[in-house]
Amino acid sequence: MNRLLWALQGLLAGLFVFAGAIKLFGPVAQMAQQLPLPVPFLRFVGALELLGALGLILPRAVPSKHWLISLAAGGLTLIMMGAVVTSVIFGPWTNAVVPAAVGLLAAFVSWGRHKVAP
């Protein structure tokens, strides 16, 4: 179970680094076209995604801080819940499938690191 959780953490960290970097450092005009949300809010979400990605991986270096992994995964789950709601509101409901799947994976990592393999 520990290996599965680490594989998922690596996958999620890579995904959130990519998504967060695009939102934080991407061109403003392109982001404004894709989502009718304020650009400062998108930048804030991008920063949270980058911090969450770091929270999935870095606590391994500090053995006494493993609980941060569960916390980071829980926070990313909340972000993905918001992405699902936003996808349903501003587009067809099928756009919510990917954020829902990523959110479920993040929730599984949070549960697994909290209860099964801390």
C-alpha positions in Angstrom: 0.0 0.0 0.0 2.9 2.4 0.8 4.3 2.0 -2.7 0.9 2.6 -4.3 0.5 5.8 -2.2 3.9 7.0 -3.2 3.2 6.4 -6.9 0.0 8.3 -6.6 1.7 11.1 -4.7 4.3 11.4 -7.4 1.7 11.4 -10.2 -0.4 14.0 -8.4 2.6 16.2 -7.6 3.7 16.2 -11.2 0.1 17.1 -12.3 -0.3 19.9 -9.8 3.2 21.4 -10.5 2.2 21.5 -14.2 -1.3 22.9 -13.6 -0.1 25.4 -10.9 2.8 26.7 -13.0 0.4 27.4 -15.9 -2.0 29.3 -13.7 0.7 31.1 -11.8 3.1 32.0 -14.7 0.9 31.6 -17.8 -0.2 34.4 -20.1 -3.1 36.5 -18.7 -5.0 36.8 -22.0 -5.1 33.1 -22.6 -6.3 32.3 -19.0 -9.1 35.0 -19.3 -10.4 33.4 -22.5 -10.6 29.9 -21.0 -12.3 30.7 -17.7 -14.5 33.7 -16.8 -12.8 34.0 -13.4 -10.6 36.8 -12.2 -6.9 36.4 -13.0 -5.7 37.1 -9.5 -8.0 34.3 -8.3 -6.5 31.9 -10.9 -3.0 33.0 -9.8 -3.9 32.2 -6.2 -5.2 28.8 -7.1 -2.0 28.2 -9.0 0.1 29.0 -6.0 -2.0 26.7 -3.8 -1.6 23.9 -6.3 2.2 24.3 -6.3 2.3 24.4 -2.5 0.1 21.3 -2.4 2.4 19.5 -4.8 5.4 20.3 -2.6 3.4 19.1 0.4 2.9 15.7 -1.2 6.6 15.1 -1.7 8.7 17.2 0.7 7.5 15.9 4.1 9.2 12.6 3.3 12.5 14.4 3.9 11.4 15.2 7.5 10.2 12.0 9.1 8.3 13.8 11.9 6.2 15.7 9.5 4.4 12.9 7.6 1.0 14.2 8.7 1.6 17.1 6.2 1.2 14.7 3.3 -2.4 13.9 4.4 -3.1 17.6 4.9 -1.7 18.6 1.5 -3.7 15.9 -0.2 -6.8 17.0 1.6 -6.3 20.6 0.5 -5.8 19.5 -3.1 -9.0 17.5 -2.8 -10.9 20.7 -1.8 -9.3 22.5 -4.8 -10.5 19.8 -7.1 -14.0 19.9 -5.6 -14.0 23.6 -6.6 -12.8 22.7 -10.1 -15.6 20.3 -10.5 -18.2 22.9 -9.5 -16.6 25.5 -11.8 -16.5 23.0 -14.7 -20.2 22.2 -14.3 -21.2 25.9 -14.0 -19.1 27.2 -16.9 -19.2 24.4 -19.4 -20.7 21.0 -20.1 -20.7 18.6 -17.2 -18.3 16.3 -19.0 -15.5 18.8 -18.3 -15.9 17.9 -14.6 -14.8 14.2 -15.1 -11.1 14.8 -15.0 -11.1 17.1 -11.9 -13.4 14.7 -10.2 -11.0 11.8 -10.9 -8.0 13.8 -9.7 -9.9 14.8 -6.6 -10.8 11.2 -5.8 -7.1 10.2 -6.2 -6.1 13.1 -3.9 -8.8 12.0 -1.3 -7.5 8.4 -1.5 -3.9 9.6 -0.8 -5.2 11.8 2.1 -7.1 8.8 3.6 -4.3 6.4 3.0 -1.6 8.6 4.6 -3.8 9.4 7.5 -5.3 5.9 8.3 -3.4 3.1 6.5 0.2 4.0 5.9 1.1 7.2 7.9 
